């Protein structure tokens, strides 16, 4: 990250004891973010917890209003209710919030950013920037490549999402169900409607009136906002699968102009943070276990879709670690963009206030 900041920053992580929160702290430390102070915050129930990350021990404080005094950047991963309540409090006390929940994503006045797709939207923030849903996060960098190349007409994506997207309880439940299966015991379900071990559940989050789940509709609405394509035709089916870490996606795209698979591979490979793994003859393609622990988006199985005429159809496979690039790393990358461009303060509070507003 370009080191242009004039001082070390005070950074708070809210929801620091959760799976994503811990990964956020790890990413901040790993990437050498310019911190003078790191405050780990959580609910009153979790306050006092000690976390050991990258050889350092941190004590978790309570996420109260006073905890944000002097904070420059607050990265939230504490759920929508906490974000709705505390993000405005943090902003009022001078912090800029990067929020990982769905609370602010579709607010017109709040930028929704994927670091290598639309970082320029950070210029007009007024204190809150939203981090997209993990399944949207890995999809839009490759869609951007096609948007800027042959153009996009329609996107159909089926997601195969790991249990870590639900949190620590889901990880533990999958482990317990696997052990129960080996022991010949019943598999009990409490996190999901049915046991997830050795299963595939075509429901993530609640169902909406239109028959889609909330998770599926996030992909539709968020992709349009991030790509600045409000009329893009998008459909999604989201499936929970018995994988611990990394989401996988089968993507079918109709483009405006013809594009060959090799042209698409070249476009994908040119995007920062995207790695093409595509040699089916040698069984080389992205898989969840290899993506786990990585910050990149992996794409493969790129092929022509013969159901779309004139060479305007593509099918491909996208995989990424949902805890890292899908949540924590992108949040830290957004913070890096703010620092590198001197956008840490809200646009209206900067010298020579930035203009432009939402696109």
C-alpha positions in Angstrom: 0.0 0.0 0.0 1.3 3.5 -0.8 2.4 5.1 2.5 1.3 8.7 2.1 -0.4 9.2 5.5 1.1 12.0 7.6 0.5 10.1 10.8 -0.3 6.7 12.3 -4.0 6.1 12.5 -6.3 4.9 15.3 -8.2 2.0 13.9 -11.1 0.2 15.6 -12.5 -3.2 14.6 -16.1 -3.8 15.8 -17.1 -7.4 16.1 -13.5 -8.4 16.6 -14.3 -11.7 18.3 -16.3 -13.1 15.3 -14.8 -15.2 12.5 -14.7 -12.2 10.1 -13.7 -9.8 12.7 -10.6 -11.9 13.7 -9.7 -12.1 10.0 -10.0 -8.3 9.7 -7.5 -7.9 12.5 -5.2 -10.5 11.0 -5.4 -8.6 7.6 -4.6 -5.3 9.2 -1.5 -6.7 10.9 -0.4 -8.8 7.9 -0.7 -5.9 5.5 1.2 -3.4 7.7 -1.7 -0.9 7.9 -0.4 2.4 9.3 -1.8 2.1 12.8 -0.7 3.9 15.8 -3.5 2.3 17.9 -5.7 -0.7 17.2 -8.9 -1.0 19.3 -10.8 -4.3 19.2 -14.4 -3.8 20.1 -17.4 -6.2 20.6 -20.6 -6.5 22.6 -20.6 -6.3 26.3 -20.8 -10.1 26.5 -17.5 -10.5 24.6 -15.7 -7.5 26.1 -12.6 -8.6 28.0 -11.8 -11.4 25.6 -8.1 -11.6 24.7 -7.1 -12.4 21.1 -3.7 -13.6 19.9 -3.1 -12.6 16.3 0.2 -12.7 14.4 2.1 -13.0 17.7 0.4 -10.1 19.4 -2.2 -10.2 22.1 -5.1 -7.8 22.1 -7.8 -7.2 24.7 -11.3 -6.6 23.4 -13.3 -3.6 24.7 -17.0 -2.8 24.6 -18.4 -1.1 21.5 -19.8 1.9 23.3 -20.1 5.5 22.0 -17.0 6.6 24.0 -14.9 3.8 22.4 -14.9 5.7 19.1 -13.4 8.9 20.5 -10.2 9.6 18.5 -10.8 6.8 16.0 -9.9 7.5 12.4 -11.2 4.4 10.8 -13.7 1.9 12.2 -14.2 -1.4 10.4 -17.4 -3.1 11.4 -18.4 -6.8 11.2 -20.9 -7.0 14.0 -24.2 -7.5 12.0 -26.7 -5.2 10.6 -28.4 -4.1 13.9 -25.1 -3.1 15.5 -24.1 -1.3 12.4 -27.3 0.6 12.1 -27.0 1.7 15.8 -23.3 2.3 16.1 -22.0 3.4 12.7 -23.7 6.8 12.9 -22.3 7.2 16.4 -18.8 6.5 15.3 -19.2 8.9 12.4 -20.5 11.6 14.7 -17.3 11.2 16.8 -15.1 11.7 13.8 -14.5 8.2 12.5 -15.0 6.9 9.0 -16.8 3.5 9.0 -16.2 0.6 6.6 -19.1 -1.6 7.3 -19.3 -5.3 6.4 -23.0 -5.8 7.1 -25.9 -5.3 4.7 -27.2 -2.4 6.7 -25.9 0.4 4.4 -25.1 -1.2 1.1 -28.1 -0.1 -0.9 -28.3 3.4 0.6 -27.9 5.8 -2.3 -25.6 8.1 -0.3 -23.3 5.3 0.8 -20.6 4.1 -1.5 -20.5 0.3 -2.0 -16.9 -0.6 -3.0 -14.8 -3.5 -4.2 -11.3 -2.3 -4.1 -10.2 -3.1 -7.6 -13.5 -2.3 -9.3 -14.8 1.1 -8.1 -12.3 2.6 -5.6 -13.0 6.1 -6.9 -16.5 5.9 -5.3 -14.6 6.4 -2.0 -14.1 10.0 -2.9 -17.6 11.0 -2.1 -18.3 9.2 1.2 -19.8 11.1 4.1 -18.6 8.8 6.8 -19.8 5.3 5.9 -18.6 3.0 3.2 -20.2 -0.4 2.6 -18.4 -3.6 2.0 -20.4 -5.9 -0.4 -21.7 -9.3 0.3 -19.1 -12.0 0.0 -20.6 -13.7 -3.0 -20.9 -10.4 -4.9 -17.4 -9.5 -3.9 -15.7 -12.3 -5.9 -18.1 -11.9 -8.8 -17.8 -8.3 -9.8 -14.1 -8.1 -10.6 -14.5 -10.6 -13.4 -17.8 -9.0 -14.5 -16.0 -5.6 -14.6 -13.5 -7.1 -17.1 -16.3 -8.1 -19.4 -18.2 -4.8 -18.9 -15.1 -2.9 -20.0 -14.4 -5.3 -22.9 -17.3 -6.8 -24.9 -19.9 -5.4 -22.6 -22.5 -7.1 -20.5 -26.1 -7.9 -21.3 -27.1 -10.6 -18.8 -25.6 -12.5 -15.9 -26.8 -15.8 -14.4 -24.8 -16.9 -11.3 -25.3 -20.0 -9.1 -23.3 -19.8 -5.8 -22.0 -22.7 -3.8 -21.3 -21.0 -0.4 -19.3 -22.3 2.5 -20.6 -22.5 6.1 -18.1 -19.9 7.3 -20.3 -17.3 5.6 -22.8 -17.9 8.4 -20.2 -17.8 11.2 -18.5 -19.8 13.9 -21.6 -21.7 15.0 -22.1 -23.0 11.5 -18.5 -24.2 11.3 -18.9 -26.0 14.6 -22.2 -27.5 13.5 -20.7 -29.0 10.3 -17.9 -30.5 12.3 -20.3 -32.0 14.8 -22.5 -33.4 12.0 -19.5 -35.0 10.3 -18.4 -36.7 13.6 -22.0 -37.8 14.2 -22.1 -39.4 10.7 -18.9 -41.3 11.3 -20.2 -42.5 14.6 -23.5 -43.6 13.1 -25.4 -41.1 15.2 -28.2 -38.7 14.1 -27.1 -35.4 12.6 -28.7 -32.5 14.5 -29.4 -29.1 12.9 -29.9 -25.8 14.6 -28.1 -23.2 12.5 -29.7 -24.3 9.2 -33.2 -25.8 8.6 -31.6 -29.2 7.7 -28.2 -30.8 8.4 -25.6 -29.3 6.1 -23.1 -32.2 6.3 -23.2 -34.2 3.0 -26.0 -31.9 1.8 -26.8 -28.9 -0.4 -29.3 -26.4 0.8 -30.9 -24.1 -1.8 -31.7 -21.4 0.8 -29.4 -18.7 2.2 -31.1 -16.2 4.4 -34.9 -15.6 4.3 -37.2 -15.9 1.3 -38.6 -12.7 -0.3 -42.0 -12.2 -1.8 -40.5 -12.7 -5.3 -39.4 -16.2 -4.5 -35.7 -15.3 -4.3 -33.8 -15.4 -1.0 -32.3 -12.2 0.5 -28.8 -13.6 -0.3 -29.7 -14.0 -4.0 -31.2 -10.6 -4.3 -28.1 -9.0 -2.7 -26.1 -10.4 -5.7 -28.5 -8.8 -8.1 -28.8 -5.3 -6.5 -25.2 -5.0 -5.3 -23.7 -6.0 -8.6 -25.7 -3.3 -10.4 -24.6 -0.7 -7.9 -20.9 -1.5 -7.9 -20.6 -1.9 -11.6 -22.7 1.3 -12.2 -25.0 -0.7 -14.4 -28.5 -0.1 -12.8 -30.3 -2.0 -15.6 -28.1 -5.1 -15.8 -30.1 -8.3 -16.1 -29.0 -10.5 -13.3 -30.4 -13.7 -11.8 -28.9 -15.8 -8.9 -29.5 -19.0 -7.1 -27.6 -19.3 -3.8 -26.8 -22.7 -2.3 -25.1 -23.6 1.0 -22.7 -26.5 0.7 -20.7 -28.5 3.3 -17.4 -26.6 2.7 -15.7 -24.8 5.6 -14.1 -21.9 3.7 -14.4 -20.4 0.2 -17.4 -19.7 -2.0 -17.7 -21.1 -5.5 -19.8 -19.7 -8.4 -21.0 -21.0 -11.7 -21.4 -17.9 -13.9 -23.1 -17.6 -17.3 -22.8 -14.3 -19.2 -24.3 -12.9 -22.3 -22.1 -10.1 -23.7 -23.0 -7.3 -26.1 -20.1 -8.2 -28.5 -18.6 -11.5 -29.4 -15.8 -12.7 -27.1 -13.8 -15.9 -27.2 -12.8 -17.9 -24.1 -9.1 -16.9 -24.6 -10.0 -13.2 -25.0 -12.0 -13.5 -21.7 -9.1 -15.2 -20.0 -6.8 -12.4 -21.0 -9.3 -9.8 -19.7 -9.7 -11.6 -16.4 -5.9 -12.0 -15.9 -5.5 -8.2 -16.4 -7.6 -7.4 -13.3 -5.6 -6.9 -10.2 -6.2 -9.7 -7.7 -7.7 -12.1 -10.2 -5.8 -15.3 -11.1 -6.8 -17.5 -14.1 -6.5 -21.2 -13.4 -7.8 -22.9 -16.6 -6.3 -26.0 -18.0 -9.0 -28.7 -17.9 -6.9 -31.2 -19.7 -4.6 -31.2 -16.7 -7.5 -30.9 -14.3 -6.4 -27.4 -13.4 -9.3 -25.2 -12.2 -10.2 -23.2 -9.1 -11.2 -25.2 -6.0 -12.4 -24.1 -2.6 -9.6 -25.7 -0.5 -6.9 -24.1 -2.6 -8.5 -20.7 -2.5 -8.8 -20.8 1.3 -6.4 -18.5 3.0 -5.7 -16.5 -0.1 -6.8 -13.0 -1.0 -7.2 -13.5 -4.8 -10.2 -14.3 -6.9 -9.7 -17.4 -9.0 -11.4 -18.1 -12.3 -11.4 -21.1 -14.6 -13.5 -23.4 -16.7 -13.9 -20.5 -19.2 -15.8 -21.8 -22.2 -18.2 -20.6 -24.9 -21.9 -20.9 -24.1 -23.4 -22.4 -27.3 -26.9 -21.5 -26.2 -26.2 -17.9 -26.9 -25.7 -17.0 -30.6 -22.9 -15.1 -32.4 -20.2 -16.0 -29.8 -21.7 -13.7 -27.2 -22.0 -16.3 -24.4 -19.5 -17.4 -21.8 -19.6 -19.8 -18.9 -17.0 -19.9 -16.2 -16.2 -20.9 -12.6 -15.2 -18.4 -9.9 -13.8 -19.2 -6.4 -12.5 -17.1 -3.5 -12.0 -17.2 0.2 -15.2 -15.6 1.6 -13.6 -14.6 4.9 -10.6 -12.8 3.3 -11.3 -11.2 -0.1 -15.0 -11.8 0.5 -15.1 -9.7 3.6 -12.0 -8.9 5.7 -9.4 -8.2 3.1 -11.6 -6.0 0.9 -12.6 -3.9 4.0 -8.9 -3.3 4.8 -8.2 -2.6 1.1 -11.0 0.0 1.2 -9.2 1.6 4.2 -6.0 1.5 2.3 -7.7 3.4 -0.6 -8.9 6.0 1.9 -5.4 6.5 3.3 -3.6 6.5 -0.1 -6.0 9.2 -1.5 -6.3 11.2 1.7 -10.0 10.4 1.9 -10.1 9.3 5.5 -12.3 12.2 6.4 -15.8 12.6 5.0 -15.9 14.5 1.7 -17.6 17.6 3.2 -15.0 17.8 6.0 -11.9 17.7 3.7 -10.1 20.8 2.5 -11.4 21.5 -1.0 -14.3 19.1 -0.4 -14.6 16.3 -3.0 -17.5 16.4 -5.3 -19.2 14.1 -7.7 -21.6 12.3 -5.4 -23.1 8.9 -6.1 -23.0 7.8 -9.7 
